[in-house]
Amino acid sequence: MYGGNSKIRKKISFILACAGMGKRMQLDYPKQFLEYQGKALFLRPLICAEKSEYVDEIIIVSQKEHVEYITKLCQEAGIHKLKCVAVGGKERQDSIYAALEKVGEEMEYIIVQDAVRPFCKERYLRETYEVLQEGYAGAVVGVAVKDTIKQISEEGLVQKTPDRNTLFAAHTPQAFPKGILQEAYDQAYKDKFFGTDDASLVERLGYSVKIIRGDYDNIKLTTPEDLKMLNR
């Protein structure tokens, strides 16, 4: 653990990854703009962050052509904590790296959230914060894996069956001290390493990251099949 305990509430920046193009969703527009219950999907986690006492500023990272549209919808939705809409890169990791450059100097913790994981809860923001206050270098919302997982070779042959009791599916939000997340991103680019989530960049430096038990309805909308989950 990195030893960052303090009773004074840290300043927190909330980064929303909203730069994906949604090719697997087979839509003619980015999936984060899909309307659900009268609002674009990306607004739902933003509203959670806007209401939360654990968020001081919001940074959205998006493709350049969508910056104006996102800004307009945020204004209409009353997202007053919005600091800026940053322009993202080719990959998600590039986009978060760009957003880190916009984080306020006074911010001490960073929460990263996927725009297409719309069911963010205040509990997640509070509990990830509490984990960082305990001195851990990262907090990740996740759920226990229900299925048996098989590790396979390139030929499709089973090589290993990990103990299911030790496996969790990582969700967002994920939270980190600002300095540690910046260090992890800087080192990842130096090493030309691309991870599948933010925590993996921190973990590879030897820091301790703790899982917060989430909910199975905290789904990420990636494929057309996922849309069926919205209407259950």
N, C-alpha and C positions, 0 to 999 in steps of 0.2 A: 504494500500500500504506500501511497505517496505522502500521507500525513497532512491532509488539508483541512482538518477539523476546525470549525469556528462557529460560535453561536450567532455571529452577525450574518444576516441573510446575504448571500452572494448575489451579485448582479448576473442575470442570465439572458443569453441571446438564443433565440429560437430560429433555427434555419429550416426552411421548408424546401425540400428538393422537388422542384416543379418544372424541370427541364426535359423530362422524357417525352418521346414522340409517340409512344404507344403502338408500335408496329404490330405487336402480337395481338392487340385487341381488335385489329382489323377494322378500325374506324378511319374516317377521312379527316379526323382532327385528334389532337392529343387527348388521351383518356381522362386526364385530370380536369378537363373542362366538361366532362359528361355531367348532365344535370341529374341530381337525386334529391327528391323531396323539395324541389323548387330552388336548389342551390347547386352551383358547380362543386364537384367533389372536393377540389382543393381548398374550398372555403371552410369546410367542416373542421379540419384540424386547426385552421387559423382562428376560428371562433373560439375553440377550446383554449388556445394560447392567449387570445385577447382577454378572456375572462379570468385567466389563471393568475394567482398572486406569485407564481414561480416563473413568470416570463416578463422581462423588462423591455426587450426590443425584439422585433421580428424582421428577419431578412428572408426574402424569397429569391430563389435562383431559377431562372427561366431562359428559354430560347429568346433571342433578341426580338424576333417578330411578335412575341406575345407579351412583351413588357407593358405596353400601353394598355392592352386589354385586361391584364391581371391587375394593374394599378387601378383601373376604373372599377372593376368588380370589388376590390378591397375597399375603396372609398364608399361604394354603395352599401357594403356590408358593415361599415363602421369599424374597420380594423385600424384603430388609431395608433397602435404600437408599431406599425410598419415603418421601418427605417428606410428601406430601399428594395427595389427589385433588381438584383444583379443578373448579368448575362452569364449563362452557363457555358459548358464546353461540350465536347463530343461524348464523353462518358460521364456517368453519375459522379465518379471520383473527381473528375475535372471540374464539375459544377460546384461541388462542396468546397473544393480548394479555392475557387473564385469567390464563393460566399465568405470564406474565412477572412479574406482581405477587407471585407466590409464591416466586420464585427467591431463594435465600439471598444475603445481602449479600456474603458472602465468595466467591461464585462469580464467575469471570471469563470463562468461555466457556459457551456454550449450544449444545447439540445438539438439533435438532428431528427427530422421527421419526414417521412415520405408523403408526398401530396396525394398519392393514390392509396393511402391507408387511412381512410376517412374517419374511422371510429376511435380517434384519440380521446383519452379520458384524463380528467384532472388528476386522478389517482396516479396515473403513470408519471406525470410531471412531478408530483410531490414525492413519490417513492424513489424515482431516479435521483432527484436532488438529495434526498436523505442518504442514499448510498454514497454519493460523492462526499457528503459531510462526514461520513464514517471514515473517509480516507482512501476509498477505492479510486482507481484511475478511470473507471468507466462503469456505466450502468446500462443494461440492455433489457428491454421488455421482451419476453419470450414465453413460449408455451411448450410443455412436455410433448415429445413426439409420440403419437399414438400407434403408428405402424411400425413393424419391424423393418429396419433399414439394412440394405445389402450394399457393401462396397464391392465394386466390380472392376474388372480389367477392361482394356480397350476392346477386347474381343467379346465382352459381355459375360465373362466368367466370374462367378462369385469368389471373391478373395477373402472377405471377412464379414462377419455379422456383429456390429458393435452392440454393446449392452444398451438396450433401449432406455433403461433407467438413467443413463448418463447423458442422454441426448435431448436438446431443446432446439426448437425452431426460433431463430432470432427475428424479432419484429423491430419496429420503431414505435415510440421514440427511443433514441440512444443518447446518453448524456456523458459529458467529459469535462474536466478542467480545460480551459482554453489553451493553456500552454502545452499540455500533453497532447491534445488533438492536433495542434499546429506542428509540434515536433514529429508526430506520427505521420502526418501528411508530407512534411518536408522530406523525411527519411524514405517514405514510400516512393516519392518521385526520384530521389537520388538513386534508389535501388531498382527503379523501373518496375515496381511491384504494384499490381492492381488487385485490390481485395473486393469481395462481394458485399461488404458492409463497412461502416466506419470503425466498428469495434475490432475488426480483424487487423487494421493498421496499428491500433494501439496494442493489441495482444502480442504482435510479432516483436515488439520492443521489450517484452518481458513484464509489462504492467498487468496488474490484477483487475479484471473486469468481472462484475457480478451480475447475475441474472435476476431480474424482477419478474415474478410470475404474472403473466398477462392473461388475456382472454382469447378464446378461439374465434370470437367474432371480430377481432382486430385484424381483419383480412386486408391483403394487398390485392388490388384489382389489376391483373396482368393479362388474362386471356378472356375471351368471350364467355367461357364457362363460369368465371368468377362473378360475372354480372348477375347470375342467377341467385347468388348469395345475398344480394341486396334486397331481393323481394321475398325472402323467406319470412 
